Amino acid sequence: MNPRVIALLAVAAEVADDPPAPVVVARRRVWVHSINRGRGQYGEYHRLCQELRLDEDRFKVYFRLNRQQFEGVLTFIGPTIAKMKTNYRESISPAQRLCICLRYLSTGDSYRSIAFSYRVGFCTVARIVKSVCEAIWQCMVSTYMPVPGAEDWRKIAGDYEKLADFPNCLGAIDGKHVVIQAPPSTGSQYFNYKGAFSIVLLAVVDARYRFRVVDVGAYGRSSDGGTLSSSAFGTALRLGNLDLPPDRPLPGADHLGPQPHVFIGDEAFPLRRNLLRPYPGQNLGGERRIFNFRLSHARRIVECAFGILANQWRLYRRVLGVSPEVAESAVKATCILHNYMRWDGEGEDGPRTPTVPSQGAVQSIPRVGSNNASREAVAVRETFNRYFSSLPGRVTWQDGI
């Protein structure tokens, strides 16, 4: 054997017999960085935020909530996000945690910029944003986004008839893409048709621009119709266990017979008995063009709600450099805060405890062929079409289209 090969084998054997080198873990030089030790004197919460309490307008510009709303949210989530003080360091107060989270939601700034402003660690900001967003959803969803019951659906339908001239409407439905950085090892799952990576916010909005049902976290590559089909709301709508009001005639059109209560959406959604979409095509006749115009006029409410949400919480105008799970929590928190700011809070229209339909109240859906179900959905749309073009359902502003 070649002497050189023999020497290499001998060296390999010596290396194999040596024990593995111990892993050396670098110890922290300091527990809290010297800059962050001045948090109580120079941190944004202890200086700027306290000065903003003296100016109501600037306080709302900074946090997107006025002082009363801020204190109301803190009352809801304070006990949940409070941390215990130890002998090693003083914990961050619930009010400061809420300030950090609201600043992230209202600006979409990076964790690092917020950490420098508030003089806390980068990882601390990340943990605070995630935990506070989850607490907002868990503690406030039952009050400001309750599961609608039959009476709630009737009130929503009454608002759509009064404010949007669309009777028997239970809500406008649409999807919004929330842009995020490409998650690792996910391929094209989050890549949407706009050429960005995103998660989908699917929402049902009432006539007062409040989110009544949301589904967050679907892959960006999914269409609005596909997101609806795979969501819990879409499944409940298909199975008939949403506790919808019974069919009733359209106002002034008893001769058309009882009609179902419907949700309205754009061309991306399927046509179903309880879900109306516009007629396809461009060159439409007068009646169908009027129907599309009336449906679009009522459906604009969900688009306006998304616009209000994005204008209020500027993280929707950024590319979120967080995981899809954290982005989902942030979107849910902003939807709750949106409702919290828009709800009357008093009287019969105010929030209340949710009413979840029991399993025994689930309606049984008869098995029918796909053609029969399609004909029924087409018949419902044709009935609304005739109603909007006839005297009982006609409005003066539709004649100019």
N, C-alpha and C positions, 0 to 999 in steps of 0.2 A: 504494500500500500504506500502511496505517496506520503513522505514524511510531513509534508505541509498539511495534508488532510488529517493525519494523525494528531498533529498539534491543534487543529481547529476542534476536533472531537474532544480532546482533553479539556480545552477551555470551556466548551459547552457543558461538559460534565461538571466542572467546578462551579459554573454559574447555576446549574440546576440544583446542586447540593446546598447552595447558600440560602438561608432563610429570607423570606420577603422583607423588604425594607418597611419599617413602621411608617404609618401615615401621620404626618405632622399637620395638626390643625392650628392655623394661626389664631391666636387669642386676640380678642378685641383690645385695642389700646385704650379706648374710652367707651363708656356705656352710652352717653349722650354727647353728640358733637358740641364743641364749644359755641358754635353759632346758635344752635338750638337751645342752649341753656339760657339765652336771653329772650326766650319766648314771652315770658310774663311782662317784659319791658318793651320789646320791639316787635313782637309778633302782630300780625294783622288783626287777629281777634281781639287782643288786649288794647289796641290803639285805634285803628281805623273803625272797626266794627262798633266800638263803644261810642265813638264820635258820631257815627251814622244814626244811632238811636235818637239823636237830637234833631235829625232832619228826616221827616217821614218820606219825602219824595226820593231823596238819594238812597235811603234805606231800601226802598222798593226797587229802584234801578239796580242796586247791587245784588240783592237776594231774589228779586222777582216776586217776593212776598212782602206785604206790609208788616208792621210790628205785631199787630193782632193775629194775623195769619201765621206768622213765624212762631209766636207763643202757642197758638193752637196746635200746630204740627208737633212742637216740642212736648206738649202735654200728651199727645197720642203716643209718641215713640220714646220719650225720655227714659222711662223705666227699662225699656228693652235694650237701649244702647248704652246705658250707664255701666261703667267699669269700676272695679274696686280699687281703692288706693292701697299701696303697699309701702313697706319701709324703704324700698329701693328708689322709688320714684313716684311722683304724683300723677294720677291718671288724667287723661284729657276729658273735660266735662262734656255732658251730652249737648249743651248749647254750642260748644266749639265744634263738636263732631258734626252737628247739623249745619253749621256755617260752612265747613269745609265741603260737605256733600253738595249743598245748594250752590256753592261757588263753582263746583265742577259741572253741575247740571246746567247752570245758567250761562257758562262760557265755553265748556268743552275743552278748557286748557289742559295741558299735560299735568300728570301727577307731580312732576319735578317743579314746575313753575308754582303750583299751589303749595308744595312743600317748602319752597324758599320763602314764599310770602308769609305763611303761618308758622314758619320755623319749627317744622316737625320732619320726621324722616319720610323718605319717599315711599317705603313699604307701609308706613303708618297711614299715609294718605290713601293708598290702594285698599288697605283693610277697612278704613273708615268709609270710603265711598261704597264699597260692596255691602257692608253690614247695615249702613243707614238706609240705602235704597231697599234692601230686603225688609227692613223694619217698617218703612213707609208703606210698602205693599201689604205686609202681613197685618199691620195694626189698623190700617185705614180702608182696606178694600171692602170690608163688610159694611162700612158706613157710606163711602163715597163712590162705590161701584157695586151696589148690591145686585144679586141675581134678580132680574125683573120677574114679577108674578103677573097674573092675568090683569089685575087692576093697574099695575104699572104700565103694561103694554097698552091698555086703553088710554091712559093719559098721554102716552107718547103719540098714539094715533090721533088723538084730539089736537095735540100741538102741531102735528104735520098738516092736519086739515086746516087749522086756523092760520098758521104761519107760512106754509108752503103750498097751500091749495092742492094737497094730494091726500085724499081720504084713504082710510084703511092702511096707512103706511106705518110700519113699526120701527123704521130706521133705515138710514143710508149706510151702505157697507162698501168699504174700499180697503186697499192695501197700500202701505208706505214702506219704501226701502230705507233702512238705516245703515249708512255706509260704515264699514269697519275695515281694519287692516286684515290682510289675508291670514286666516288662522293656519298654523303649521299642520302639515300632513292631512289636509282636507281636500286637496285636488281642486275641482271646479264646483264643489257643492254650494259654496257661498257666492259664486260668480254669477252676476245677474246680466240681464239683457242690455243694461246701460254701460257695461264694461267695467263695473266695480264690484267689490265684494261687500255683501250686505246680509242683514237679517231682515225679516219682514214683520211689520206691525199690521195686523189685520184688525179692523175696528168697525163696530156698529155704533153710529152716532145718532142721538135724538135731535129734535128740531131746535133745541137750545144749545147745540154745539157741545154736548157732554158725551163722553164715552160711556156706553152702557155695557158693551162686551168688547174685550180685546183678546187677541191671541198673538203672542210675541215669540220669536225665536225660529221661525221657519227658515229653511235655506233660501238664500237669495235667488237661486236658479229656479225656484218654484213659481208658477204663475199664481195670480190671485185666485183663480178657480181651483187650482190644485191645493193651495194653502187652505181654502175654505173646506174642501172635501176632507182633508186630513186633520182639521182642527176639531176640538171638542164641541164648539158651537155648530159647525157644519154637520157633525154627526147627530147632535141633538135635533137640529132642524130637519134632517132627513128622516129621523126616527119618530119625530112628532112629540118629543117630550120637553118642549120649551114652555108649556103652559100658555100657549097663545089664546087670545080671545076667540070665541066662535065666530063663524061667518056672519056678516050682516050686510044688508043692502047699502049701496052707495047713496049718499044724500040726495034725495029727490028723484031717485031712480029705482023705485021698488019693482018696476016692471022687468028690470034686468036680473032680479033674483039675488039671493044672498051671495056675497063675494068674500073670498078669504082675505085675511090681513096679510100684508106682504112686506118684504124687505126689497129695497131697490139698489141696483148696482149697475156698473158699466158693462161693456161688451165682454170683459174678461170672465164674467160669471155665467154659470149655466142658467137656462130658463127653467124654472120649476113653479109648482103651484103657489108657493109662498115666497118666491124670489123672481122679481121682474127685472128684465134687462131691455135695452132699446132694440128696435128693429134694425137689422144689419143693412148696410148699403148706403149709398149717397143719394141716388135719384129716387126718392120716396114720394108717394102720393100725399095729398094734403092732410088726411087724417093721421097717417103714420108719422108724418113730419111733426104734427102737433103733439102726438103722444111722446115722441122722443124729446121734444122741447119741454114738455111738462115734467117728464121724468128727469131730464137734465137739470131743470130748475130746482127740483126738490133734492136731487143728489149732490148739488153744489155744496150742501151743508157739510158733508163729510170732508170735502176738499178744503173748505174754510176752516174746519176744525183742525186739520193737519197744519194749515198755514199758521193758525194761532199758536199751536203747540210748538212749531219750529221757530216762530218769532220770539216766543217767550223763553224757551229753553234752547240756547244756541248750540248745544252739543249736537243737534240734528244737522247743523251746517258744517260740521267737522268730520274728518275721518277718525273714528274712535280707535285709539291704539290700545284696546283692551280685548280680553277674550270674549267670545260670543255669550258666555254665561253672564259676565259682568254687564255687557251691553244690554242683555235682556232685562236684567234687574234695573238698570238705569231707565230704560224705556218704560217699564211698568211704573216706576216711581213718578216719572213725569206725567203719565196719564192720570194717576191718582191726584197729583198736585193740581193738574189742569181742572179736574172735576171739583176739587176742594175750593178752588178760587172762583168757580162759576156757579156753584150750587147756592141756592137761596139760604138754606139752613134753617128757615123758619116756615111754619105753615105746612099745608098738606103737600106742597111740592118739594119739601126739604128731604134730606136723606133719612133713611130709616133702616131698621135691621132687615137683612135679606130674607127672602122666602124661597127656600130651595124645594122644588117639587119632589114629593116622595116617589118611591119606586112604584107604589100602587097607583099613582096618578098618570103614569105613562100611557099615552094613547096607543092603541093597537092599530097598525097600518095594514090594510088588506093587501095581499099580494096581487099585483097587477103587472101586466106586460109593459115593457118599456114604451111601446107605441101608445098604449092607453094613457100612461102617465104624461107622455109628451103632448098628446092631444089635449089633455086637461090643462096643462100649463099654457099652451097656445090659446085655448079658449078663454082663460082668465085674462091674458094680455089683450085679446080682442075685445073683451067686455070693457076693460078700462079704456081701450082705444075709442070705442063707440061713446062711452060716457064723456070723455074729454071733448069730443067733437059735437056733442048734443047740447041742448039748452041747459039741462040741470048742471052739467059739469063744466060748461064753457066759462072762461074768464076773459075780460076785455083785453088784457095785455098779450094774449096769445095770438091775436088776429094780425099782428104786425110781422110775423115771421115769414 
